[in-house]
């Protein structure tokens, strides 16, 4: 039986190393990774993986790097401003779709396309409504990929990847940080669907895709069987021997959920105005006054009016909050809204989950390394709001 050659674009990222480790152990698959530079390639080469270096966004380089591939996995993500990210990742997709011949492309998107607090009444699989820049960016890349594929002979599967947990993954870091926060409570005692996936299950699903190619299209990719938030939290806390995260009462959970779903249901115009105002507040006054392009866009007008508007808006909100407080209404607890999401709509990619006791041991070892006093990245250091970084 001939082997299937598979290239992983973005092999040095969060999920790429796990894919390399899993797929390289299957004799039916010949896998290699692609990194932008030797810095990210070095640690993977030390692990014994086949790594190529170069920019896939360059069509000529992409042909050299991926010319022998049957399957291309695109799990690359760039850094920088939203505009730079969009240009870079569109260029990469353009180059992948321009590869000669017929290939199969697996493109990683995100559950964030459905919004930060998924509401089945507003979101459908065919018409998702992201409410944050990250989700809009991912949805834009999906649509761009399908447009580019019309002119090529390639087939594609787009995976709307859920929140990833496991050793080295942001969701496990979030959960273990939550155990150290005495005020944290898990809404609805974790009964809601998590739309999450263990990193080992990501590898299992990708292997299944490579060996048994489905009908091209878009699929959700979560744990199989689907996991609740209680399962995700307890799995991580049990792995490191931490205390179980306490539950938030149902009445309080309903109140918080209604608030966050209301926030997610705000119109696009409201979201855009809020983001423009937030961006304008970061600009120095001298820049606003001196840049003709900014003047042309009307930012000077925004900068002039925003302070008065914001002061009125903030004053109004404080009055409402004060009235509620005086009436005995509890303040809204700080909480990441995706903990209150409903199940994401649409088809789940079928595969068999593979998480076992060794994966819990891997989380324990990862946690121990970061918790040591002389760790390079100490666990006690601020997490920098990793959950919000992932969604913005």
C-alpha positions, 0 to 999 in steps of 0.5 A: 500500500502506497503512503500518503504524503502530508505537509503541515503548514504552521508546524511550529504553532500550538497544534502543529507539533501534536499533529507531527507527533501523531501522524509520524507514528502511522506507517500509512502517512509520510508527514513533514512540517513547514516552518517560516524560519529556523528558530521555530524549526529547530526544536522540532528537528531536535525531536526528529521530525522532517521540517522544511523552512520557507514562506508558503505565501510565496507561490514559487516557494509554495510549489517547492515546499509542497510539490510532493504533497497529496494532502496539505494541512493549513494550521498556520496563524500569523501575528501582527495587526488585523490588516497584516494578518489578513493580507498574510493569511490570504496570500498563503491561501492564494498560494495553496490554491495555486499549487499545480495538480490536484491536492486535498487541503485541510484548512483550520478555521475556528468555532469563533465564527459563531460568536463569543456566546453562541445562540442557536436562535441567531447563528446558523451553520450556513450563516454564522454571525461572529461578533469579534474581530478574530471570528470575522477574520476566520470567516473571511478566510473560509470564504476566500478559500472557497472562492479561490478553489473554484479556479483550481482542481483541489478539494478542501475540508474546512474545520471549525476547530473548537477550544483546544485543551491538553498539555501546552494548550490555552484552554488547559491554562485557562482552566488551571488558572481558574482553580486559583481564582477563589471567586470563579464559579462554573455556570450551570455547574458545567452542564452546557456543551463546551464546543472544546476538543483535546489536542490528541483528538484533533490529531485523531480527526486529521488522521481519519480525514487523511486516510478516509477523505469525506465529502469536501465541505465545512465541518465542526471539530469538537470532542467525540463524544461531545464534552461538557464544560464540567468534563473539561474542567474536571479532566484538567483539575484531576490531571494535576490534583487540583480542587474541583471548580465550584458551580454557579447557581442556576438562577445566577447562571441564567442572569449572566447568560441573558446578559452575555447573549444580549451583548452578543446580539448587538448589531454590527453597527454597534460593534463597529462603532465600539471598536472604532471608538476603542481604537481612536482612544489609543491614538495620540492627539498629535497623530489625529491632528497631523495625519490627512488620511485620518482627517479624511476618514473623519476620525477627527470628528470622532475624536471630538465627539467621542469624549462627550458621548462616552461621558454621557454613556458611562454616566448613564450606565453608572446611574443604572448600576447604582440604581440596581445596587441600591435595589439589592441587585448583584453586580455582574460577575466577570466571566468569559462569555464562551462558557455560556454558549449553546452547542455550535450548529452544524455537522460534526466531523465523525472520528473516534476519540483517543484521549487516555491516561497518558494525556492526563499525565502529560498535562500534569508534567506540563503543569509541574514544569511551569510551576517550578520556581526556576521555570523559564515561563513561571506558572505564577506569571500573569497569563496575559488574558490568554482566553481573550487573546485567542478570541480577539 
